[in-house]
Amino acid sequence: MTKKILVIEDEYSINDILTLTLINEGYEVESFFDGKTALERIEVFKPDLVLLDLMLPDIDGFEICKKISKDLLVIMITARDSIFDKIIGLELGADDYIIKPFEIKEVIARVKALFRSIEKEKQILSEEFIELGGSIKVDLLGERVFKNGEEIQLKRQESDLFFFLLKNRNRVFTRAELLDSVWGYDYYGGSRTVDVHIRRIRDKLETSTIIETVFGKGYVMR
């Protein structure tokens, strides 16, 4: 199935080259020059990936990323090159971050690499399943999660966090322990990152009972 990409970029020349090159690469592409129109179109177009400029005329790109990154792959493309902006973008759920000016070949390579990583995850098949809470079914070897028979699309760190808690059921972890175990010792983001990812997982599972909050301590999966 042809992958769909939505481009949100207010500079006409950059928008044109992104759109035309992606079409030539075989993708189905729609492009927009402002955030409001793009957000209205997303529900209908249902893209697999969004290429998102941060500096738009109407809505800040960070706000758009916050709205869509739970369900969609997002690559930010921006002239903002500070590490602070990059950290904010990634913590809001962006999957990659490209600085202007860029080589169009690099953008295409990043797009293809992101799609490949997602496809590899989907290709892992297994027959080892467990059920959580009745409607949730988990493929342990393939590390996939299903609700009522439909696969739930967890982003990479959401999946890592979910399966870490699953493999360590009934053990309570502090936020600091989860940061060390899932994000790594060299991660310099705050503990709020854990809360954000737990909330996203709960939203996608449509339940807060599988991952419990232990007040004053942290989180546990029973």
Secondary structure, DSSP 8 states (H G I E B T S, - for coil): ---EEEEE-S-HHHHHHHHHHHHHTT-EEEEESSHHHHHHHHHHH--SEEEEES--SSS-HHHHHHHHTTTSEEEEEES---HHHHHHHHHTT-SEEEESS--HHHHHHHHHHHHHHHHHHHH---S-EEEETTTEEEETTTTEEEETTEEE---HHHHHHHHHHHHTTT--EEHHHHIIIII-TT--S-THHHHHHHHHHHHHHT-SSSEEEETTTEEEE-
